């Protein structure tokens, strides 16, 4: 079992990515006459916001992992668990 807690940014990244995939599928596959009005008018803005959230949470996740790696004592192999 790892000695460090899970990366919360990774969990957020997964959640936002799933929402993004659902939004893209709804935007691309649902015929325009059956799409909700908000998706027709603001769908591309929603997709841009979701892409920005994916980039943000991806960078935060990688940054936290890097910070945790640099915080470890020298000589300790992060791939090996005690």
N, C-alpha and C positions, 0 to 999 in steps of 0.2 A: 504494500500500500504506500503511495507516495506521501512524503512528509509535508508537502505543501498543498494548500487548498486548490480547488479547481479554479480555472481562469474564468471569471464572470463575463469578461468581454467575449470569450469564445462562445459561451452559451447565447449571448445576445446576437452574435454574428450568425449563428445557426438559425435562430428564430427569425431574424430579419431576412435571411436568405430564403427561408421557406415562404415567407410572406411575399417576397419579390417574385419567386417562381409562380406562385398562385396568381399574382397580379398580372404577370406577363402572359400566362396562359389565358386568363380571362380577357385580357386586352387583345390578344392575337386570335384566339379561337372562337370566341363568342361573336356571332354576327352582330353588326352595329344596331340593328333594330331591336335586339334583345338585351343589349348592354344597359346597365343602369346609367342614368343621365350624368351622374358624377364621374363615371368612368369615361364616358364620351368626351366630356368637357375638360376634365382635369387628370385624365389617366397618364399622360406623358409627364406631367409635373409630379405625380405620385411616384412614377418609376424613377425619375431623377432623384427624388428625396430618398427613395429606398436604396439606390445605387450609392448615394453619398453616405448613408448609414452603414452600408456594407463596407465601404472603404474605411470609414471612421472606426468601426468596431474591429475590422481586420488589423488596422495599424495599432490600435490600442491593445489588442490581444498580443500581437507580436512584440510590442513595446514592453508589456508586463512580463512576458516570458523572458525577454532579454534582460530586463532589470532583475528578475529573480535569479537568472543565471550569473549575472555579474556580482550579485550580492553573496553568492556562495563562497566559502573559504577557498583559497588557492589550493590546487592539487586534488580537489574532489571532482570525480568524474560524474557529471550530471546524468549520464545515461545509466549508471549503476545505482541501484537502490541499496540502502544499508540492510 
